[in-house]
Amino acid sequence: MPRRRDRAPRASFENLGPLDTPLPISTGSARLTLENDGSVLLDVNGVPSSHLHPDPEHLVFEYMRWMLLVIDRHLAAADDERAPQIAHLGGGGCSLPRAVAARRPRARQIVVEVDALLAEQVRIWFDLPRSPQLRIRVDDASAALADWREDRFDVLIRDVFAGDLTPPELIDVEAARHAARVLRPGGLYLANCAAPPGTRLMADEVATLSAVFAHVGVIAEPAHLSGRRRGNCVLLASASPLPEGVDRDLRSDAVSVRLAPQDRVRALARAGTVMTRV
């Protein structure tokens, strides 16, 4: 019996730009690639930036799934009638904000994206929720962080890269102090850390956050935690105890990932150096 030929993938996003071709943005170029399941991979200047699925809550990038899980735990424990206020440093295709909006429509989110044309295009390409549910501010992430008033957000997320590294002005102790300042009492800071193997970047980030926040955690695969392999880990920081049940929830993820034990986090902090601005 002859094999059925696979059907060509169909776009689930009605207003996508041209596929598989460089598209001009303010900082260079973007590329949209359609996957077989109808999801779309967004590359920015040759680096995978976002992966958006037709189901907003289906996150393809592992570290975003871990962040969404922690956000759910944190907001569920807050027991607050106010609409949660959430800020994202770094936007790209807004995969995580889109997922949060679908899961928590009462949340009010602001996304800081440095690329003005990209911010305009992703709203069209991916039919993102409108303000006040999801607002995009075109600005430098470090400048926006320093500009925000204190006690403003319940959750602050850092997911900013220049190439494959986070800009140094967003990982030093001054940035950590600003993060603590703009969070409401009990607020939670989440940071995407992509530490190249053989570097002390993860340890330095943990040391830096530990100098500002009373409670720090690390979500990582074992090989990433030990520094043997590059990968994205999620750093958690708060003035209050971290949400309970995170490690149990992580066990259901397709990736073998854990919330590092606190003795391991303290060892990382001791091995690292608090990063200061030159």
NORVENJO-V735664 format. One record per residue. N is the residue number from 1. RES is the residue in one letter. PHI is phi in whole degrees, 0 to 359 (* if undefined). PSI is psi in degrees with one decimal (NA if undefined). Layout:
n: [N & N]
res: [RES & RES]
phi: [PHI & PHI]
psi: [PSI & PSI]
This chain:
n: [1 & 2 & 3 & 4 & 5 & 6 & 7 & 8 & 9 & 10 & 11 & 12 & 13 & 14 & 15 & 16 & 17 & 18 & 19 & 20 & 21 & 22 & 23 & 24 & 25 & 26 & 27 & 28 & 29 & 30 & 31 & 32 & 33 & 34 & 35 & 36 & 37 & 38 & 39 & 40 & 41 & 42 & 43 & 44 & 45 & 46 & 47 & 48 & 49 & 50 & 51 & 52 & 53 & 54 & 55 & 56 & 57 & 58 & 59 & 60 & 61 & 62 & 63 & 64 & 65 & 66 & 67 & 68 & 69 & 70 & 71 & 72 & 73 & 74 & 75 & 76 & 77 & 78 & 79 & 80 & 81 & 82 & 83 & 84 & 85 & 86 & 87 & 88 & 89 & 90 & 91 & 92 & 93 & 94 & 95 & 96 & 97 & 98 & 99 & 100 & 101 & 102 & 103 & 104 & 105 & 106 & 107 & 108 & 109 & 110 & 111 & 112 & 113 & 114 & 115 & 116 & 117 & 118 & 119 & 120 & 121 & 122 & 123 & 124 & 125 & 126 & 127 & 128 & 129 & 130 & 131 & 132 & 133 & 134 & 135 & 136 & 137 & 138 & 139 & 140 & 141 & 142 & 143 & 144 & 145 & 146 & 147 & 148 & 149 & 150 & 151 & 152 & 153 & 154 & 155 & 156 & 157 & 158 & 159 & 160 & 161 & 162 & 163 & 164 & 165 & 166 & 167 & 168 & 169 & 170 & 171 & 172 & 173 & 174 & 175 & 176 & 177 & 178 & 179 & 180 & 181 & 182 & 183 & 184 & 185 & 186 & 187 & 188 & 189 & 190 & 191 & 192 & 193 & 194 & 195 & 196 & 197 & 198 & 199 & 200 & 201 & 202 & 203 & 204 & 205 & 206 & 207 & 208 & 209 & 210 & 211 & 212 & 213 & 214 & 215 & 216 & 217 & 218 & 219 & 220 & 221 & 222 & 223 & 224 & 225 & 226 & 227 & 228 & 229 & 230 & 231 & 232 & 233 & 234 & 235 & 236 & 237 & 238 & 239 & 240 & 241 & 242 & 243 & 244 & 245 & 246 & 247 & 248 & 249 & 250 & 251 & 252 & 253 & 254 & 255 & 256 & 257 & 258 & 259 & 260 & 261 & 262 & 263 & 264 & 265 & 266 & 267 & 268 & 269 & 270 & 271 & 272 & 273 & 274 & 275 & 276 & 277 & 278]
res: [M & P & R & R & R & D & R & A & P & R & A & S & F & E & N & L & G & P & L & D & T & P & L & P & I & S & T & G & S & A & R & L & T & L & E & N & D & G & S & V & L & L & D & V & N & G & V & P & S & S & H & L & H & P & D & P & E & H & L & V & F & E & Y & M & R & W & M & L & L & V & I & D & R & H & L & A & A & A & D & D & E & R & A & P & Q & I & A & H & L & G & G & G & G & C & S & L & P & R & A & V & A & A & R & R & P & R & A & R & Q & I & V & V & E & V & D & A & L & L & A & E & Q & V & R & I & W & F & D & L & P & R & S & P & Q & L & R & I & R & V & D & D & A & S & A & A & L & A & D & W & R & E & D & R & F & D & V & L & I & R & D & V & F & A & G & D & L & T & P & P & E & L & I & D & V & E & A & A & R & H & A & A & R & V & L & R & P & G & G & L & Y & L & A & N & C & A & A & P & P & G & T & R & L & M & A & D & E & V & A & T & L & S & A & V & F & A & H & V & G & V & I & A & E & P & A & H & L & S & G & R & R & R & G & N & C & V & L & L & A & S & A & S & P & L & P & E & G & V & D & R & D & L & R & S & D & A & V & S & V & R & L & A & P & Q & D & R & V & R & A & L & A & R & A & G & T & V & M & T & R & V]
phi: [* & 294 & 289 & 286 & 286 & 297 & 288 & 294 & 298 & 247 & 288 & 267 & 258 & 285 & 242 & 296 & 282 & 302 & 268 & 54 & 210 & 296 & 244 & 293 & 228 & 296 & 259 & 152 & 213 & 237 & 219 & 252 & 237 & 271 & 266 & 297 & 270 & 88 & 281 & 230 & 265 & 254 & 261 & 239 & 53 & 83 & 244 & 302 & 251 & 209 & 225 & 250 & 261 & 305 & 275 & 303 & 275 & 270 & 259 & 279 & 289 & 302 & 297 & 290 & 298 & 295 & 297 & 298 & 299 & 293 & 301 & 302 & 299 & 295 & 288 & 295 & 282 & 292 & 51 & 239 & 281 & 290 & 292 & 299 & 253 & 231 & 240 & 238 & 270 & 103 & 240 & 58 & 275 & 64 & 300 & 292 & 303 & 296 & 293 & 298 & 298 & 291 & 277 & 227 & 297 & 281 & 296 & 247 & 240 & 234 & 245 & 259 & 229 & 284 & 268 & 296 & 290 & 298 & 302 & 291 & 289 & 294 & 300 & 283 & 302 & 247 & 49 & 288 & 302 & 268 & 294 & 271 & 296 & 214 & 250 & 249 & 255 & 276 & 190 & 286 & 298 & 296 & 294 & 297 & 299 & 290 & 277 & 295 & 286 & 283 & 56 & 259 & 242 & 277 & 221 & 235 & 242 & 249 & 214 & 241 & 222 & 249 & 72 & 247 & 231 & 284 & 305 & 301 & 289 & 254 & 239 & 271 & 292 & 294 & 296 & 297 & 294 & 296 & 300 & 295 & 293 & 277 & 278 & 290 & 307 & 83 & 292 & 235 & 251 & 239 & 227 & 275 & 246 & 249 & 266 & 298 & 298 & 84 & 253 & 256 & 301 & 299 & 297 & 296 & 294 & 296 & 299 & 294 & 295 & 293 & 285 & 244 & 256 & 287 & 231 & 227 & 224 & 224 & 254 & 200 & 287 & 306 & 293 & 286 & 298 & 275 & 82 & 279 & 212 & 289 & 182 & 275 & 241 & 247 & 263 & 243 & 210 & 199 & 283 & 250 & 306 & 291 & 303 & 280 & 87 & 296 & 296 & 296 & 295 & 296 & 293 & 272 & 285 & 294 & 265 & 283 & 227 & 219 & 278 & 299 & 301 & 296 & 294 & 289 & 295 & 295 & 294 & 298 & 299 & 292 & 282 & 268 & 239 & 294 & 273 & 243 & 277 & 280]
psi: [127.3 & 144.0 & 141.2 & 136.1 & 138.9 & 136.8 & 148.6 & 141.8 & 145.3 & 137.4 & 130.8 & -7.2 & 119.1 & -19.5 & 30.7 & 150.4 & -178.0 & 141.5 & 151.9 & 40.4 & 146.0 & 131.7 & 128.0 & 134.1 & 175.9 & -32.4 & 3.9 & -110.1 & 155.0 & 161.5 & 135.2 & 127.3 & 125.1 & 127.5 & 166.8 & -26.0 & 8.8 & -3.0 & 165.3 & 128.4 & 127.7 & 116.8 & 138.0 & 116.0 & 42.5 & 0.9 & 130.7 & 123.9 & -43.8 & 153.1 & 112.9 & 125.4 & 153.0 & -35.4 & 112.5 & -30.1 & -4.2 & 104.3 & 123.7 & -40.8 & 124.3 & -45.9 & -28.1 & -35.8 & -42.1 & -40.6 & -44.5 & -39.5 & -45.1 & -41.8 & -44.1 & -48.2 & -44.7 & -47.4 & -32.8 & -35.5 & -20.7 & -32.5 & 53.1 & 135.6 & -15.5 & 154.1 & 126.8 & 139.6 & 119.5 & 133.6 & 141.4 & 119.3 & 110.4 & 129.5 & -59.0 & -129.8 & 1.4 & 39.7 & -50.8 & -46.6 & -36.9 & -41.4 & -43.0 & -41.7 & -38.0 & -38.0 & -33.5 & 77.7 & -18.1 & -16.1 & 146.9 & 118.9 & 144.6 & 132.2 & 129.1 & 119.7 & 127.2 & -24.7 & 107.0 & -43.9 & -38.7 & -43.7 & -39.5 & -41.7 & -41.3 & -28.7 & -39.8 & -50.4 & -41.9 & 11.2 & 55.1 & 151.0 & 151.4 & 169.3 & 142.4 & -2.4 & -41.6 & 110.7 & 139.9 & 123.5 & 121.5 & 110.4 & 164.9 & 134.4 & -42.0 & -40.1 & -42.5 & -42.2 & -43.2 & -26.2 & -28.1 & 147.4 & 164.7 & 159.8 & 44.1 & -36.0 & 147.6 & -33.2 & 136.2 & 128.6 & 131.9 & 119.5 & 65.3 & 132.1 & 140.8 & 103.6 & -122.1 & 17.0 & 147.8 & 134.1 & 139.2 & -30.0 & -5.7 & -0.8 & 3.5 & 177.1 & -28.4 & -41.4 & -39.8 & -39.3 & -40.8 & -40.5 & -44.5 & -35.9 & -40.7 & -10.2 & 142.4 & 162.1 & 127.2 & 3.2 & 163.8 & 133.9 & 128.4 & 133.8 & 134.3 & 116.2 & 119.2 & 94.2 & 117.8 & 145.3 & 145.1 & 0.7 & 167.4 & 20.3 & -45.4 & -46.4 & -41.3 & -40.6 & -41.5 & -42.7 & -41.7 & -46.6 & -37.3 & -22.8 & -14.8 & -41.2 & 143.8 & -27.9 & 124.5 & 139.8 & 164.7 & 125.7 & 120.7 & 155.9 & 153.1 & -42.2 & -31.6 & -41.4 & -35.1 & -6.1 & 11.9 & -18.8 & 142.7 & 143.4 & 166.7 & 127.9 & 161.1 & 124.2 & 136.2 & 140.2 & 140.7 & 156.9 & -17.6 & 163.2 & 144.3 & 156.4 & 139.7 & 152.9 & 0.7 & -47.3 & -38.3 & -42.1 & -36.1 & -24.6 & -16.2 & -5.0 & 152.1 & -22.8 & 143.0 & 92.3 & 149.7 & 158.6 & 118.6 & 140.1 & 151.3 & -30.9 & -31.7 & -38.3 & -42.1 & -35.9 & -39.6 & -43.5 & -39.3 & -33.7 & -20.7 & 173.9 & 133.2 & 123.3 & 127.7 & 158.9 & 131.1 & NA]
